[in-house]
Amino acid sequence: MFGSEDAPLTVEVLDGPPELSPDAESAGEFDLLVPSGELVMEESGGGGGETVEPLPAGEWRARWSGFGERAAEQREEQHAGSRPDRYLLQIWPRRSPGPVVILRGY
């Protein structure tokens, strides 16, 4: 898990596609090619910070899920409290190329 002042991100490496969490407010899947054996994640919003996570080189499928996004939006409008949102990146071996798919939108 990567914590921050903002919203934490958990990364899970799995053997196959996971079940879609019923609590996820948003979720999308995409192909993820990692030829170097390093997954580099950069902060959103242009913060410039990056995290490098070792991952076996290869072709992966990934799902990004967001939780607590509605509450985070309300908090931002009210300019109060800590962020209630969190995110999950799940990665598993890709069996064949696939399109970007929005499973659930917020």
C-alpha positions in Angstrom: 0.0 0.0 0.0 1.2 3.5 -0.8 0.0 6.0 1.7 0.0 9.8 1.2 -1.6 12.9 2.5 -4.1 12.4 -0.2 -5.6 9.0 -1.0 -3.9 5.6 -0.4 -3.3 3.2 -3.3 -3.1 -0.5 -2.8 -1.5 -2.7 -5.5 -2.3 -6.4 -5.7 -0.6 -8.9 -8.1 -3.0 -11.9 -8.7 -3.0 -15.1 -10.7 -6.2 -14.3 -12.6 -9.0 -11.7 -12.9 -10.5 -10.7 -9.6 -14.2 -10.3 -8.8 -15.4 -6.7 -9.1 -15.8 -5.2 -5.6 -19.4 -4.2 -5.0 -18.1 -1.2 -3.0 -16.1 0.3 -6.0 -17.6 3.5 -7.2 -15.5 3.4 -10.4 -13.6 0.6 -12.1 -11.9 0.2 -15.4 -9.6 -2.4 -17.0 -6.7 -2.0 -19.4 -3.7 -3.8 -20.7 -0.4 -3.1 -19.0 2.9 -3.9 -20.7 5.9 -4.0 -18.4 8.9 -4.9 -20.5 11.5 -3.6 -17.9 10.3 -5.4 -14.9 9.5 -2.1 -13.2 6.0 -0.5 -12.9 6.5 3.2 -12.5 3.5 5.1 -11.1 3.5 8.9 -11.0 1.3 11.1 -8.8 -1.8 12.5 -10.4 -2.1 16.2 -10.6 1.4 16.9 -11.8 3.0 16.4 -8.4 6.1 14.8 -10.0 6.5 12.2 -7.3 6.8 8.6 -8.6 6.8 5.1 -7.1 8.7 2.2 -8.7 7.3 -1.2 -8.0 9.1 -4.4 -9.2 6.9 -6.6 -11.3 7.9 -9.5 -13.5 8.5 -8.3 -17.0 5.6 -9.2 -19.3 2.1 -8.5 -20.4 -0.5 -7.8 -17.8 -4.2 -6.9 -17.5 -5.0 -4.4 -14.8 -8.1 -3.0 -13.0 -8.2 0.4 -11.3 -10.9 0.8 -8.8 -11.9 3.8 -6.8 -13.7 3.9 -3.4 -15.1 6.9 -1.5 -15.0 9.2 -4.5 -18.4 10.7 -3.9 -17.5 11.5 -0.3 -14.2 13.0 -1.5 -15.9 15.3 -3.9 -18.3 16.5 -1.2 -15.4 17.0 1.2 -13.6 19.1 -1.4 -16.6 21.3 -2.0 -16.8 21.8 1.8 -13.0 22.3 2.2 -13.0 20.1 5.4 -11.6 16.9 6.8 -9.3 14.2 5.6 -9.8 12.5 2.3 -12.1 9.5 2.4 -11.2 8.1 -1.0 -8.8 5.2 -1.7 -7.8 3.3 -4.7 -6.9 -0.3 -5.7 -4.8 -1.4 -8.7 -5.1 -5.2 -9.3 -2.8 -6.8 -11.8 -2.8 -10.3 -13.3 -1.2 -12.1 -16.3 -2.8 -11.1 -19.6 -4.1 -14.0 -21.7 -4.8 -12.0 -24.8 -4.9 -8.3 -25.8 -8.1 -6.5 -24.7 -9.6 -3.0 -24.9 -9.9 -0.4 -22.2 -13.2 -1.2 -20.5 -15.1 1.0 -18.0 -16.8 -1.5 -15.7 -18.4 1.0 -13.4 -18.3 4.8 -13.7 -18.6 7.6 -11.2 
